[in-house]
Amino acid sequence: MQFICSTITYFRRINAIQYQIMFTKSCQYAIRAVIYMTAQEANGKNMGVKEIADALQVPQQFLAKILQQLSRHSLISSVKGPNGGFYISEANSKVTLLDIVECIDGKGALTSCILGLPTCSSEHPCPLHHHFYGSREGLKNILSSCAIGGMVEGNTY
């Protein structure tokens, strides 16, 4: 029980780490890439995977799969061919961070058990369920209110 209490205290103090644990590396890269592409849209050109991967210092092949998944779900746009690449259309700029998280990590990403237990719920909670419920709901609200089109000024990716 002492271990669980220490863990809860630790996570309450370090919210940034808590949220980083909630997002997979794929999801983190997806969010960074979309924000980067949104910031670069002023130059009006399609961006290749290599350009984005180099700018974000992430593995190119891994990012390519992530961008393809986002494109298949119409969260970003793409053009095939020699002058092809990825870009953020006006419609894409209304996409929320929650849309990206759910596309990459699945609809249950912010509702699944923090300990990975298959039967955790409000009716049958794990030892951490009630401690994380408020944080997860708060994070969900933040992500659903952040459209990617309005997030780029003065930020790093």
TIMI-22722 format. One record per residue (C-alpha): residue number from 0; x, y, z. Coordinates in pm, 1 decimal, padded with zeros to 6 digits. Example, Ala and Ser with C-alpha at 12.3 -4.5 7.8 and 13.67 -1.06 7.14 Angstrom:
 num       px       py       pz
   0  01230.0 -00450.0  00780.0
   1  01367.0 -00106.0  00714.0
This chain:
 num       px       py       pz
   0  00000.0  00000.0  00000.0
   1  00289.7  00236.1  00078.2
   2  00419.8  00185.9 -00277.9
   3  00082.8  00282.9 -00425.3
   4  00059.0  00595.9 -00208.0
   5  00412.3  00698.9 -00304.4
   6  00329.2  00644.3 -00670.7
   7  00015.4  00857.9 -00645.8
   8  00206.6  01140.7 -00476.4
   9  00478.8  01122.7 -00739.2
  10  00231.6  01148.5 -01027.1
  11  00040.2  01433.2 -00869.8
  12  00359.5  01637.3 -00838.5
  13  00487.1  01578.5 -01189.6
  14  00194.5  01625.6 -01426.2
  15  00415.1  01654.2 -01734.5
  16  00554.5  01306.9 -01675.5
  17  00205.2  01174.4 -01607.6
  18  00082.4  01291.5 -01946.3
  19  00394.1  01168.7 -02120.7
  20  00323.6  00822.2 -01980.4
  21 -00033.3  00843.4 -02111.9
  22  00082.4  00909.1 -02468.8
  23  00277.6  00657.3 -02669.9
  24  00586.6  00767.2 -02858.1
  25  00379.7  00739.8 -03178.9
  26  00124.3  00979.9 -03039.0
  27  00389.1  01225.6 -02923.2
  28  00549.2  01223.6 -03268.8
  29  00209.2  01265.2 -03436.4
  30  00122.8  01570.9 -03229.2
  31  00466.2  01725.4 -03281.5
  32  00453.4  01660.6 -03656.4
  33  00106.7  01808.8 -03699.0
  34  00196.6  02119.4 -03500.4
  35  00518.4  02155.7 -03700.8
  36  00330.2  02120.0 -04030.2
  37  00074.5  02376.2 -03916.3
  38  00351.4  02622.6 -03829.4
  39  00516.1  02568.5 -04169.3
  40  00198.1  02599.2 -04376.8
  41  00263.1  02968.8 -04443.6
  42  00531.5  02876.4 -04698.2
  43  00256.5  02700.9 -04897.5
  44  00443.0  02387.1 -04997.6
  45  00390.4  02019.9 -04930.6
  46  00636.7  01874.4 -04686.1
  47  00809.5  01542.1 -04729.8
  48  00854.9  01293.4 -04449.4
  49  01232.8  01345.2 -04451.9
  50  01198.5  01720.4 -04404.0
  51  00958.5  01677.0 -04111.8
  52  01158.4  01393.8 -03952.8
  53  01482.3  01593.2 -03978.2
  54  01323.2  01903.4 -03826.3
  55  01175.2  01705.4 -03537.3
  56  01474.6  01471.5 -03500.8
  57  01257.6  01158.3 -03514.3
  58  01302.5  00833.3 -03712.5
  59  01187.3  00888.4 -04072.0
  60  01030.6  00545.3 -04135.6
  61  00844.0  00554.5 -03804.3
  62  00711.9  00903.5 -03879.6
  63  00609.3  00799.4 -04232.6
  64  00375.7  00533.9 -04092.1
  65  00228.9  00780.2 -03844.1
  66  00166.1  01044.2 -04112.4
  67  00005.1  00786.0 -04341.3
  68 -00230.2  00685.8 -04061.5
  69 -00324.5  01049.5 -03995.8
  70 -00380.0  01102.4 -04368.4
  71 -00600.8  00791.8 -04400.2
  72 -00820.1  00933.7 -04123.8
  73 -00830.4  01278.4 -04294.4
  74 -00659.1  01452.6 -04003.2
  75 -00388.0  01579.5 -04239.4
  76 -00382.2  01601.4 -04618.0
  77 -00141.4  01449.4 -04865.3
  78 -00054.7  01463.8 -05233.0
  79  00115.3  01179.6 -05417.7
  80  00377.5  01221.9 -05684.4
  81  00711.6  01394.4 -05737.5
  82  00591.6  01721.2 -05582.9
  83  00382.4  01541.4 -05324.0
  84  00396.4  01544.6 -04950.7
  85  00186.9  01626.1 -04649.1
  86  00015.4  01951.5 -04558.8
  87 -00250.6  02098.4 -04332.4
  88 -00559.7  02214.7 -04517.4
  89 -00808.6  02466.2 -04379.9
  90 -01036.3  02176.8 -04278.7
  91 -00742.5  01997.5 -04111.3
  92 -00668.6  02306.8 -03900.6
  93 -00994.0  02240.1 -03712.3
  94 -00873.8  01894.5 -03604.1
  95 -00826.4  01872.6 -03228.3
  96 -00543.8  01711.4 -03037.7
  97 -00798.2  01461.3 -02905.7
  98 -00869.1  01354.5 -03265.6
  99 -00497.2  01287.4 -03313.8
 100 -00460.9  01097.0 -02985.7
 101 -00762.1  00879.0 -03064.6
 102 -00640.0  00813.3 -03419.2
 103 -00293.6  00702.5 -03308.3
 104 -00350.7  00549.2 -02963.9
 105 -00714.1  00445.2 -03004.7
 106 -01043.7  00565.0 -02858.5
 107 -00964.0  00404.8 -02523.0
 108 -00630.0  00580.4 -02480.7
 109 -00761.8  00816.1 -02215.7
 110 -01008.7  00575.5 -02058.6
 111 -00809.6  00256.0 -02014.8
 112 -00667.4  00157.0 -01677.3
 113 -00347.5  00338.8 -01582.1
 114 -00212.9  00005.4 -01451.2
 115 -00323.0 -00182.7 -01762.2
 116 -00580.9 -00395.2 -01580.6
 117 -00857.5 -00525.1 -01809.8
 118 -01141.0 -00495.4 -01554.8
 119 -01078.2 -00149.6 -01409.8
 120 -01386.9  00076.9 -01409.7
 121 -01572.7  00309.8 -01174.4
 122 -01766.3  00008.0 -01049.9
 123 -01452.8 -00209.0 -01009.4
 124 -01164.7  00039.0 -00971.3
 125 -00797.1 -00040.2 -00949.2
 126 -00603.7  00122.8 -00660.2
 127 -00516.2  00425.8 -00877.3
 128 -00845.2  00467.4 -01067.5
 129 -01002.2  00745.4 -00862.5
 130 -00673.0  00933.8 -00829.1
 131 -00627.7  00956.6 -01204.6
 132 -00988.6  00998.8 -01312.8
 133 -00992.8  01377.7 -01266.4
 134 -00657.4  01420.6 -01437.4
 135 -00766.4  01213.6 -01735.6
 136 -01096.0  01398.2 -01770.9
 137 -00912.3  01730.2 -01745.5
 138 -00662.5  01621.3 -02008.3
 139 -00944.5  01501.8 -02232.9
 140 -01113.6  01842.8 -02204.4
 141 -00791.0  02024.5 -02285.2
 142 -00719.7  01803.2 -02587.4
 143 -01072.7  01838.8 -02723.0
 144 -01057.5  02218.6 -02698.7
 145 -00719.9  02256.1 -02875.9
 146 -00758.0  02281.0 -03252.1
 147 -00420.4  02246.8 -03422.6
 148 -00473.9  02563.2 -03625.6
 149 -00453.5  02778.7 -03315.1
 150 -00154.9  02624.8 -03141.9
 151  00156.9  02727.6 -03326.8
 152  00263.7  03077.1 -03229.3
 153  00581.5  03080.7 -03024.4
 154  00590.3  02706.2 -02955.9
 155  00857.1  02443.5 -03004.4
 156  00775.3  02102.5 -03144.9
